[in-house]
Amino acid sequence: MEEYSIVPPQYKKKDPRSLLYHFPSLPIVKYAKLMQQFSFYQALEVAENLANRQGYILLPWSCIHWQRAKNFGRDRKVKIGRKSFFMMRLDELTKSEKEKLEIYIEEMKAKKWKIS
């Protein structure tokens, strides 16, 4: 399940919480964006850990067909910020969902894990 992690491996190294103390003249908009990204990944890591403990992985909304997502509905849907994820077992994933998930992870690595 580690190979299907959608959380950046080292997002904690750039923790922005102490930036305002060290750089009080930092523009507030830039700080807000850094905090938003850090908070998103922190919440995503918690959700992924909980899903993994139950035997699931998190599948982004963009990797699942809308009719299939509708079937899973409220039971397995996890919403973090404006993004939705579904808790799915590896054996429940279709071939195209696995391919889309692997492409999603590779694209996120190429973008250096930025929020879209």
N, CA, C and O atoms as CSV, one atom per row, in Angstrom:
chain,resi,resn,atom,element,x,y,z
A,1,MET,N,N,0.811,-1.196,0.000
A,1,MET,CA,C,0.000,0.000,0.000
A,1,MET,C,C,0.853,1.257,0.000
A,1,MET,O,O,0.374,2.333,-0.360
A,2,GLU,N,N,2.096,1.134,0.395
A,2,GLU,CA,C,2.987,2.287,0.414
A,2,GLU,C,C,3.212,2.845,-0.993
A,2,GLU,O,O,3.413,4.048,-1.155
A,3,GLU,N,N,3.179,1.986,-2.002
A,3,GLU,CA,C,3.431,2.454,-3.356
A,3,GLU,C,C,2.267,3.283,-3.895
A,3,GLU,O,O,2.427,3.988,-4.892
A,4,TYR,N,N,1.106,3.211,-3.259
A,4,TYR,CA,C,-0.048,3.969,-3.693
A,4,TYR,C,C,-0.306,5.196,-2.820
A,4,TYR,O,O,-1.430,5.696,-2.780
A,5,SER,N,N,0.695,5.676,-2.139
A,5,SER,CA,C,0.533,6.843,-1.284
A,5,SER,C,C,0.426,8.106,-2.132
A,5,SER,O,O,1.223,8.321,-3.046
A,6,ILE,N,N,-0.553,8.926,-1.825
A,6,ILE,CA,C,-0.731,10.184,-2.558
A,6,ILE,C,C,-0.267,11.376,-1.733
A,6,ILE,O,O,-0.517,12.525,-2.096
A,7,VAL,N,N,0.408,11.100,-0.624
A,7,VAL,CA,C,0.962,12.151,0.223
A,7,VAL,C,C,2.438,12.318,-0.132
A,7,VAL,O,O,3.153,11.321,-0.236
A,8,PRO,N,N,2.912,13.547,-0.319
A,8,PRO,CA,C,4.333,13.744,-0.616
A,8,PRO,C,C,5.194,13.191,0.517
A,8,PRO,O,O,4.871,13.388,1.688
A,9,PRO,N,N,6.267,12.513,0.188
A,9,PRO,CA,C,7.055,11.849,1.223
A,9,PRO,C,C,7.722,12.806,2.218
A,9,PRO,O,O,7.921,12.440,3.376
A,10,GLN,N,N,8.068,14.014,1.791
A,10,GLN,CA,C,8.803,14.906,2.685
A,10,GLN,C,C,8.139,16.274,2.785
A,10,GLN,O,O,8.825,17.296,2.785
A,11,TYR,N,N,6.825,16.303,2.870
A,11,TYR,CA,C,6.145,17.597,2.951
A,11,TYR,C,C,6.389,18.285,4.289
A,11,TYR,O,O,6.262,19.505,4.386
A,12,LYS,N,N,6.736,17.523,5.319
A,12,LYS,CA,C,6.943,18.094,6.656
A,12,LYS,C,C,8.242,18.885,6.770
A,12,LYS,O,O,8.401,19.674,7.701
A,13,LYS,N,N,9.164,18.686,5.843
A,13,LYS,CA,C,10.425,19.421,5.893
A,13,LYS,C,C,10.216,20.917,5.662
A,13,LYS,O,O,10.996,21.739,6.144
A,14,LYS,N,N,9.171,21.264,4.929
A,14,LYS,CA,C,8.888,22.671,4.634
A,14,LYS,C,C,7.694,23.151,5.442
A,14,LYS,O,O,6.747,23.712,4.890
A,15,ASP,N,N,7.739,22.934,6.729
A,15,ASP,CA,C,6.672,23.355,7.634
A,15,ASP,C,C,6.679,24.889,7.752
A,15,ASP,O,O,7.642,25.458,8.266
A,16,PRO,N,N,5.621,25.561,7.283
A,16,PRO,CA,C,5.623,27.029,7.257
A,16,PRO,C,C,5.164,27.687,8.558
A,16,PRO,O,O,5.098,28.914,8.616
A,17,ARG,N,N,4.850,26.934,9.582
A,17,ARG,CA,C,4.264,27.523,10.775
A,17,ARG,C,C,5.198,28.490,11.497
A,17,ARG,O,O,4.721,29.421,12.146
A,18,SER,N,N,6.493,28.301,11.405
A,18,SER,CA,C,7.414,29.199,12.105
A,18,SER,C,C,7.955,30.310,11.202
A,18,SER,O,O,8.780,31.109,11.645
A,19,LEU,N,N,7.515,30.375,9.966
A,19,LEU,CA,C,8.051,31.375,9.042
A,19,LEU,C,C,7.770,32.812,9.488
A,19,LEU,O,O,8.646,33.670,9.373
A,20,LEU,N,N,6.586,33.084,9.986
A,20,LEU,CA,C,6.264,34.454,10.382
A,20,LEU,C,C,7.112,34.927,11.555
A,20,LEU,O,O,7.399,36.118,11.681
A,21,TYR,N,N,7.503,34.012,12.394
A,21,TYR,CA,C,8.373,34.385,13.512
A,21,TYR,C,C,9.760,34.801,13.000
A,21,TYR,O,O,10.329,35.800,13.440
A,22,HIS,N,N,10.282,34.012,12.062
A,22,HIS,CA,C,11.622,34.282,11.529
A,22,HIS,C,C,11.637,35.376,10.474
A,22,HIS,O,O,12.633,36.084,10.331
A,23,PHE,N,N,10.541,35.522,9.732
A,23,PHE,CA,C,10.453,36.513,8.659
A,23,PHE,C,C,9.150,37.303,8.804
A,23,PHE,O,O,8.184,37.025,8.093
A,24,PRO,N,N,9.107,38.263,9.694
A,24,PRO,CA,C,7.853,38.992,9.931
A,24,PRO,C,C,7.371,39.813,8.733
A,24,PRO,O,O,6.199,40.182,8.672
A,25,SER,N,N,8.255,40.099,7.789
A,25,SER,CA,C,7.847,40.879,6.621
A,25,SER,C,C,7.371,40.001,5.461
A,25,SER,O,O,7.150,40.501,4.358
A,26,LEU,N,N,7.216,38.711,5.700
A,26,LEU,CA,C,6.733,37.786,4.662
A,26,LEU,C,C,5.321,38.190,4.247
A,26,LEU,O,O,4.462,38.390,5.106
A,27,PRO,N,N,5.067,38.315,2.936
A,27,PRO,CA,C,3.711,38.684,2.488
A,27,PRO,C,C,2.672,37.683,2.989
A,27,PRO,O,O,2.869,36.470,2.913
A,28,ILE,N,N,1.583,38.204,3.493
A,28,ILE,CA,C,0.556,37.363,4.115
A,28,ILE,C,C,-0.091,36.410,3.117
A,28,ILE,O,O,-0.480,35.301,3.483
A,29,VAL,N,N,-0.209,36.828,1.872
A,29,VAL,CA,C,-0.820,35.960,0.858
A,29,VAL,C,C,0.076,34.746,0.595
A,29,VAL,O,O,-0.409,33.622,0.467
A,30,LYS,N,N,1.371,34.984,0.518
A,30,LYS,CA,C,2.302,33.873,0.295
A,30,LYS,C,C,2.267,32.912,1.479
A,30,LYS,O,O,2.255,31.694,1.301
A,31,TYR,N,N,2.251,33.469,2.687
A,31,TYR,CA,C,2.185,32.637,3.884
A,31,TYR,C,C,0.885,31.826,3.915
A,31,TYR,O,O,0.893,30.648,4.270
A,32,ALA,N,N,-0.213,32.454,3.547
A,32,ALA,CA,C,-1.504,31.761,3.545
A,32,ALA,C,C,-1.498,30.593,2.563
A,32,ALA,O,O,-2.034,29.527,2.864
A,33,LYS,N,N,-0.894,30.789,1.392
A,33,LYS,CA,C,-0.825,29.704,0.404
A,33,LYS,C,C,0.044,28.553,0.907
A,33,LYS,O,O,-0.295,27.384,0.721
A,34,LEU,N,N,1.161,28.889,1.541
A,34,LEU,CA,C,2.029,27.846,2.090
A,34,LEU,C,C,1.316,27.067,3.185
A,34,LEU,O,O,1.413,25.842,3.252
A,35,MET,N,N,0.597,27.788,4.047
A,35,MET,CA,C,-0.141,27.120,5.124
A,35,MET,C,C,-1.277,26.260,4.576
A,35,MET,O,O,-1.539,25.168,5.081
A,36,GLN,N,N,-1.941,26.755,3.547
A,36,GLN,CA,C,-3.035,25.984,2.944
A,36,GLN,C,C,-2.515,24.666,2.380
A,36,GLN,O,O,-3.121,23.615,2.586
A,37,GLN,N,N,-1.399,24.725,1.675
A,37,GLN,CA,C,-0.828,23.516,1.102
A,37,GLN,C,C,-0.372,22.555,2.198
A,37,GLN,O,O,-0.634,21.355,2.116
A,38,PHE,N,N,0.299,23.067,3.214
A,38,PHE,CA,C,0.774,22.222,4.312
A,38,PHE,C,C,-0.399,21.586,5.046
A,38,PHE,O,O,-0.359,20.395,5.354
A,39,SER,N,N,-1.433,22.353,5.328
A,39,SER,CA,C,-2.607,21.829,6.040
A,39,SER,C,C,-3.327,20.764,5.217
A,39,SER,O,O,-3.817,19.776,5.763
A,40,PHE,N,N,-3.388,20.971,3.902
A,40,PHE,CA,C,-4.015,19.984,3.024
A,40,PHE,C,C,-3.281,18.655,3.105
A,40,PHE,O,O,-3.904,17.608,3.280
A,41,TYR,N,N,-1.962,18.694,2.977
A,41,TYR,CA,C,-1.187,17.455,3.013
A,41,TYR,C,C,-1.215,16.807,4.395
A,41,TYR,O,O,-1.176,15.582,4.510
A,42,GLN,N,N,-1.282,17.625,5.435
A,42,GLN,CA,C,-1.364,17.081,6.785
A,42,GLN,C,C,-2.688,16.330,6.975
A,42,GLN,O,O,-2.706,15.226,7.520
A,43,ALA,N,N,-3.788,16.928,6.526
A,43,ALA,CA,C,-5.092,16.270,6.621
A,43,ALA,C,C,-5.148,15.039,5.722
A,43,ALA,O,O,-5.740,14.023,6.086
A,44,LEU,N,N,-4.531,15.136,4.550
A,44,LEU,CA,C,-4.500,13.996,3.629
A,44,LEU,C,C,-3.713,12.833,4.228
A,44,LEU,O,O,-4.088,11.675,4.049
A,45,GLU,N,N,-2.636,13.132,4.931
A,45,GLU,CA,C,-1.848,12.080,5.576
A,45,GLU,C,C,-2.657,11.382,6.671
A,45,GLU,O,O,-2.593,10.160,6.803
A,46,VAL,N,N,-3.410,12.143,7.449
A,46,VAL,CA,C,-4.250,11.547,8.491
A,46,VAL,C,C,-5.311,10.645,7.869
A,46,VAL,O,O,-5.533,9.526,8.330
A,47,ALA,N,N,-5.963,11.139,6.823
A,47,ALA,CA,C,-6.995,10.348,6.158
A,47,ALA,C,C,-6.404,9.083,5.541
A,47,ALA,O,O,-7.019,8.018,5.598
A,48,GLU,N,N,-5.226,9.196,4.958
A,48,GLU,CA,C,-4.603,8.031,4.346
A,48,GLU,C,C,-4.193,7.005,5.401
A,48,GLU,O,O,-4.340,5.803,5.184
A,49,ASN,N,N,-3.684,7.466,6.531
A,49,ASN,CA,C,-3.327,6.544,7.609
A,49,ASN,C,C,-4.557,5.800,8.130
A,49,ASN,O,O,-4.506,4.592,8.358
A,50,LEU,N,N,-5.654,6.521,8.316
A,50,LEU,CA,C,-6.885,5.870,8.776
A,50,LEU,C,C,-7.409,4.877,7.747
A,50,LEU,O,O,-7.866,3.792,8.106
A,51,ALA,N,N,-7.346,5.242,6.475
A,51,ALA,CA,C,-7.798,4.336,5.423
A,51,ALA,C,C,-6.919,3.086,5.378
A,51,ALA,O,O,-7.423,1.973,5.231
A,52,ASN,N,N,-5.611,3.272,5.504
A,52,ASN,CA,C,-4.694,2.124,5.465
A,52,ASN,C,C,-4.914,1.186,6.644
A,52,ASN,O,O,-4.771,-0.028,6.500
A,53,ARG,N,N,-5.257,1.727,7.800
A,53,ARG,CA,C,-5.515,0.880,8.965
A,53,ARG,C,C,-6.743,-0.002,8.755
A,53,ARG,O,O,-6.843,-1.085,9.330
A,54,GLN,N,N,-7.669,0.466,7.935
A,54,GLN,CA,C,-8.873,-0.311,7.659
A,54,GLN,C,C,-8.720,-1.175,6.411
A,54,GLN,O,O,-9.661,-1.865,6.018
A,55,GLY,N,N,-7.549,-1.145,5.789
A,55,GLY,CA,C,-7.303,-1.972,4.613
A,55,GLY,C,C,-7.663,-1.302,3.301
A,55,GLY,O,O,-7.825,-1.983,2.288
A,56,TYR,N,N,-7.791,0.007,3.298
A,56,TYR,CA,C,-8.144,0.759,2.092
A,56,TYR,C,C,-6.974,1.625,1.642
A,56,TYR,O,O,-6.016,1.847,2.383
A,57,ILE,N,N,-7.080,2.111,0.399
A,57,ILE,CA,C,-6.207,3.176,-0.079
A,57,ILE,C,C,-7.111,4.334,-0.467
A,57,ILE,O,O,-8.310,4.145,-0.672
A,58,LEU,N,N,-6.548,5.523,-0.569
A,58,LEU,CA,C,-7.328,6.677,-1.007
A,58,LEU,C,C,-7.201,6.832,-2.512
A,58,LEU,O,O,-6.098,6.894,-3.055
A,59,LEU,N,N,-8.334,6.893,-3.168
A,59,LEU,CA,C,-8.386,7.053,-4.616
A,59,LEU,C,C,-8.972,8.423,-4.922
A,59,LEU,O,O,-10.106,8.697,-4.530
A,60,PRO,N,N,-8.231,9.300,-5.616
A,60,PRO,CA,C,-8.765,10.625,-5.941
A,60,PRO,C,C,-9.993,10.528,-6.849
A,60,PRO,O,O,-10.155,9.573,-7.608
A,61,TRP,N,N,-10.841,11.536,-6.749
A,61,TRP,CA,C,-12.070,11.596,-7.541
A,61,TRP,C,C,-11.758,11.513,-9.033
A,61,TRP,O,O,-12.527,10.919,-9.790
A,62,SER,N,N,-10.652,12.094,-9.464
A,62,SER,CA,C,-10.319,12.119,-10.890
A,62,SER,C,C,-9.954,10.744,-11.442
A,62,SER,O,O,-9.862,10.576,-12.658
A,63,CYS,N,N,-9.749,9.772,-10.579
A,63,CYS,CA,C,-9.343,8.432,-11.018
A,63,CYS,C,C,-10.504,7.442,-11.062
A,63,CYS,O,O,-10.301,6.277,-11.402
A,64,ILE,N,N,-11.700,7.876,-10.730
A,64,ILE,CA,C,-12.837,6.960,-10.660
A,64,ILE,C,C,-13.965,7.491,-11.555
A,64,ILE,O,O,-14.168,8.701,-11.661
A,65,HIS,N,N,-14.682,6.583,-12.186
A,65,HIS,CA,C,-15.806,6.971,-13.036
A,65,HIS,C,C,-16.936,7.507,-12.155
A,65,HIS,O,O,-17.146,7.022,-11.044
A,66,TRP,N,N,-17.655,8.502,-12.654
A,66,TRP,CA,C,-18.654,9.176,-11.811
A,66,TRP,C,C,-19.778,8.234,-11.385
A,66,TRP,O,O,-20.298,8.370,-10.277
A,67,GLN,N,N,-20.169,7.277,-12.243
A,67,GLN,CA,C,-21.236,6.349,-11.850
A,67,GLN,C,C,-20.758,5.398,-10.754
A,67,GLN,O,O,-21.509,5.065,-9.837
A,68,ARG,N,N,-19.522,4.971,-10.857
A,68,ARG,CA,C,-18.955,4.099,-9.832
A,68,ARG,C,C,-18.795,4.867,-8.517
A,68,ARG,O,O,-19.023,4.315,-7.440
A,69,ALA,N,N,-18.410,6.120,-8.606
A,69,ALA,CA,C,-18.280,6.958,-7.411
A,69,ALA,C,C,-19.638,7.157,-6.752
A,69,ALA,O,O,-19.741,7.207,-5.526
A,70,LYS,N,N,-20.663,7.267,-7.561
A,70,LYS,CA,C,-22.017,7.451,-7.029
A,70,LYS,C,C,-22.459,6.207,-6.243
A,70,LYS,O,O,-23.178,6.323,-5.250
A,71,ASN,N,N,-22.028,5.023,-6.687
A,71,ASN,CA,C,-22.382,3.789,-5.982
A,71,ASN,C,C,-21.750,3.722,-4.590
A,71,ASN,O,O,-22.366,3.224,-3.648
A,72,PHE,N,N,-20.528,4.222,-4.466
A,72,PHE,CA,C,-19.859,4.185,-3.169
A,72,PHE,C,C,-20.339,5.322,-2.274
A,72,PHE,O,O,-20.340,5.196,-1.049
A,73,GLY,N,N,-20.743,6.419,-2.878
A,73,GLY,CA,C,-21.390,7.523,-2.190
A,73,GLY,C,C,-20.813,7.934,-0.857
A,73,GLY,O,O,-19.609,8.152,-0.726
A,74,ARG,N,N,-21.680,8.038,0.129
A,74,ARG,CA,C,-21.303,8.585,1.431
A,74,ARG,C,C,-20.502,7.622,2.290
A,74,ARG,O,O,-19.794,8.045,3.205
A,75,ASP,N,N,-20.606,6.346,2.006
A,75,ASP,CA,C,-19.949,5.351,2.864
A,75,ASP,C,C,-18.429,5.497,2.858
A,75,ASP,O,O,-17.790,5.392,3.905
A,76,ARG,N,N,-17.858,5.734,1.702
A,76,ARG,CA,C,-16.401,5.715,1.584
A,76,ARG,C,C,-15.815,7.025,1.077
A,76,ARG,O,O,-14.632,7.081,0.741
A,77,LYS,N,N,-16.595,8.044,1.017
A,77,LYS,CA,C,-16.112,9.317,0.494
A,77,LYS,C,C,-15.439,10.117,1.601
A,77,LYS,O,O,-15.969,10.249,2.705
A,78,VAL,N,N,-14.263,10.648,1.284
A,78,VAL,CA,C,-13.508,11.494,2.203
A,78,VAL,C,C,-13.267,12.812,1.488
A,78,VAL,O,O,-12.719,12.835,0.386
A,79,LYS,N,N,-13.673,13.900,2.108
A,79,LYS,CA,C,-13.504,15.201,1.492
A,79,LYS,C,C,-12.493,15.999,2.298
A,79,LYS,O,O,-12.663,16.198,3.500
A,80,ILE,N,N,-11.449,16.449,1.635
A,80,ILE,CA,C,-10.414,17.263,2.268
A,80,ILE,C,C,-10.305,18.552,1.465
A,80,ILE,O,O,-9.889,18.550,0.306
A,81,GLY,N,N,-10.684,19.646,2.102
A,81,GLY,CA,C,-10.731,20.910,1.378
A,81,GLY,C,C,-11.798,20.821,0.299
A,81,GLY,O,O,-12.961,20.531,0.580
A,82,ARG,N,N,-11.398,21.069,-0.911
A,82,ARG,CA,C,-12.331,20.974,-2.042
A,82,ARG,C,C,-12.165,19.678,-2.825
A,82,ARG,O,O,-12.877,19.447,-3.802
A,83,LYS,N,N,-11.253,18.852,-2.412
A,83,LYS,CA,C,-10.984,17.611,-3.138
A,83,LYS,C,C,-11.665,16.430,-2.464
A,83,LYS,O,O,-11.780,16.375,-1.240
A,84,SER,N,N,-12.111,15.493,-3.280
A,84,SER,CA,C,-12.776,14.293,-2.782
A,84,SER,C,C,-11.926,13.069,-3.093
A,84,SER,O,O,-11.291,12.974,-4.144
A,85,PHE,N,N,-11.933,12.147,-2.158
A,85,PHE,CA,C,-11.211,10.886,-2.293
A,85,PHE,C,C,-12.145,9.765,-1.868
A,85,PHE,O,O,-13.079,9.976,-1.094
A,86,PHE,N,N,-11.881,8.570,-2.384
A,86,PHE,CA,C,-12.679,7.405,-2.033
A,86,PHE,C,C,-11.780,6.351,-1.422
A,86,PHE,O,O,-10.682,6.089,-1.912
A,87,MET,N,N,-12.261,5.747,-0.342
A,87,MET,CA,C,-11.533,4.640,0.280
A,87,MET,C,C,-11.889,3.371,-0.483
A,87,MET,O,O,-13.044,2.945,-0.503
A,88,MET,N,N,-10.884,2.777,-1.108
A,88,MET,CA,C,-11.092,1.587,-1.934
A,88,MET,C,C,-10.072,0.525,-1.555
A,88,MET,O,O,-8.949,0.836,-1.159
A,89,ARG,N,N,-10.476,-0.726,-1.682
A,89,ARG,CA,C,-9.542,-1.835,-1.499
A,89,ARG,C,C,-8.810,-2.046,-2.828
A,89,ARG,O,O,-9.337,-1.733,-3.896
A,90,LEU,N,N,-7.607,-2.573,-2.747
A,90,LEU,CA,C,-6.831,-2.793,-3.969
A,90,LEU,C,C,-7.518,-3.770,-4.907
A,90,LEU,O,O,-7.453,-3.606,-6.125
A,91,ASP,N,N,-8.181,-4.792,-4.354
A,91,ASP,CA,C,-8.840,-5.772,-5.220
A,91,ASP,C,C,-10.138,-5.237,-5.818
A,91,ASP,O,O,-10.676,-5.845,-6.744
A,92,GLU,N,N,-10.654,-4.115,-5.314
A,92,GLU,CA,C,-11.866,-3.507,-5.872
A,92,GLU,C,C,-11.574,-2.580,-7.048
A,92,GLU,O,O,-12.478,-2.231,-7.807
A,93,LEU,N,N,-10.317,-2.184,-7.195
A,93,LEU,CA,C,-9.969,-1.260,-8.268
A,93,LEU,C,C,-10.021,-1.959,-9.618
A,93,LEU,O,O,-9.587,-3.101,-9.767
A,94,THR,N,N,-10.557,-1.251,-10.586
A,94,THR,CA,C,-10.541,-1.779,-11.948
A,94,THR,C,C,-9.162,-1.517,-12.547
A,94,THR,O,O,-8.346,-0.794,-11.975
A,95,LYS,N,N,-8.923,-2.112,-13.695
A,95,LYS,CA,C,-7.633,-1.944,-14.362
A,95,LYS,C,C,-7.400,-0.480,-14.711
A,95,LYS,O,O,-6.295,0.031,-14.529
A,96,SER,N,N,-8.419,0.194,-15.206
A,96,SER,CA,C,-8.263,1.607,-15.594
A,96,SER,C,C,-8.067,2.504,-14.369
A,96,SER,O,O,-7.349,3.502,-14.444
A,97,GLU,N,N,-8.693,2.160,-13.250
A,97,GLU,CA,C,-8.507,2.949,-12.032
A,97,GLU,C,C,-7.082,2.828,-11.511
A,97,GLU,O,O,-6.504,3.811,-11.046
A,98,LYS,N,N,-6.514,1.632,-11.585
A,98,LYS,CA,C,-5.112,1.454,-11.174
A,98,LYS,C,C,-4.184,2.269,-12.062
A,98,LYS,O,O,-3.257,2.921,-11.582
A,99,GLU,N,N,-4.448,2.221,-13.373
A,99,GLU,CA,C,-3.618,2.975,-14.310
A,99,GLU,C,C,-3.739,4.476,-14.051
A,99,GLU,O,O,-2.737,5.190,-14.050
A,100,LYS,N,N,-4.969,4.955,-13.833
A,100,LYS,CA,C,-5.176,6.377,-13.571
A,100,LYS,C,C,-4.518,6.806,-12.267
A,100,LYS,O,O,-3.978,7.908,-12.176
A,101,LEU,N,N,-4.562,5.941,-11.260
A,101,LEU,CA,C,-3.930,6.255,-9.984
A,101,LEU,C,C,-2.414,6.344,-10.139
A,101,LEU,O,O,-1.788,7.253,-9.594
A,102,GLU,N,N,-1.830,5.422,-10.869
A,102,GLU,CA,C,-0.386,5.463,-11.087
A,102,GLU,C,C,0.010,6.700,-11.891
A,102,GLU,O,O,1.042,7.313,-11.615
A,103,ILE,N,N,-0.796,7.067,-12.878
A,103,ILE,CA,C,-0.529,8.280,-13.659
A,103,ILE,C,C,-0.673,9.513,-12.766
A,103,ILE,O,O,0.124,10.446,-12.861
A,104,TYR,N,N,-1.688,9.515,-11.899
A,104,TYR,CA,C,-1.905,10.630,-10.973
A,104,TYR,C,C,-0.700,10.820,-10.053
A,104,TYR,O,O,-0.248,11.944,-9.839
A,105,ILE,N,N,-0.184,9.720,-9.515
A,105,ILE,CA,C,0.973,9.797,-8.614
A,105,ILE,C,C,2.209,10.286,-9.362
A,105,ILE,O,O,2.968,11.103,-8.840
A,106,GLU,N,N,2.411,9.797,-10.567
A,106,GLU,CA,C,3.564,10.239,-11.364
A,106,GLU,C,C,3.460,11.716,-11.720
A,106,GLU,O,O,4.460,12.433,-11.685
A,107,GLU,N,N,2.245,12.183,-12.068
A,107,GLU,CA,C,2.059,13.599,-12.380
A,107,GLU,C,C,2.310,14.470,-11.161
A,107,GLU,O,O,2.898,15.546,-11.273
A,108,MET,N,N,1.866,14.008,-9.994
A,108,MET,CA,C,2.093,14.780,-8.775
A,108,MET,C,C,3.592,14.849,-8.462
A,108,MET,O,O,4.080,15.886,-8.012
A,109,LYS,N,N,4.317,13.767,-8.693
A,109,LYS,CA,C,5.761,13.789,-8.469
A,109,LYS,C,C,6.436,14.748,-9.447
A,109,LYS,O,O,7.365,15.466,-9.075
A,110,ALA,N,N,5.972,14.759,-10.691
A,110,ALA,CA,C,6.554,15.643,-11.697
A,110,ALA,C,C,6.278,17.115,-11.360
A,110,ALA,O,O,7.118,17.980,-11.611
A,111,LYS,N,N,5.107,17.393,-10.795
A,111,LYS,CA,C,4.757,18.761,-10.405
A,111,LYS,C,C,5.323,19.127,-9.036
A,111,LYS,O,O,5.095,20.224,-8.526
A,112,LYS,N,N,6.055,18.201,-8.460
A,112,LYS,CA,C,6.606,18.357,-7.103
A,112,LYS,C,C,5.499,18.554,-6.079
A,112,LYS,O,O,5.605,19.382,-5.175
A,113,TRP,N,N,4.429,17.773,-6.240
A,113,TRP,CA,C,3.349,17.670,-5.268
A,113,TRP,C,C,2.657,18.998,-4.993
A,113,TRP,O,O,2.394,19.319,-3.834
A,114,LYS,N,N,2.361,19.766,-6.013
A,114,LYS,CA,C,1.621,21.019,-5.820
A,114,LYS,C,C,0.129,20.724,-5.837
A,114,LYS,O,O,-0.317,19.774,-6.480
A,115,ILE,N,N,-0.634,21.537,-5.130
A,115,ILE,CA,C,-2.089,21.422,-5.135
A,115,ILE,C,C,-2.599,22.058,-6.423
A,115,ILE,O,O,-2.194,23.165,-6.778
A,116,SER,N,N,-3.481,21.360,-7.116
A,116,SER,CA,C,-4.025,21.931,-8.353
A,116,SER,C,C,-5.337,22.639,-8.090
A,116,SER,O,O,-5.942,23.181,-9.015
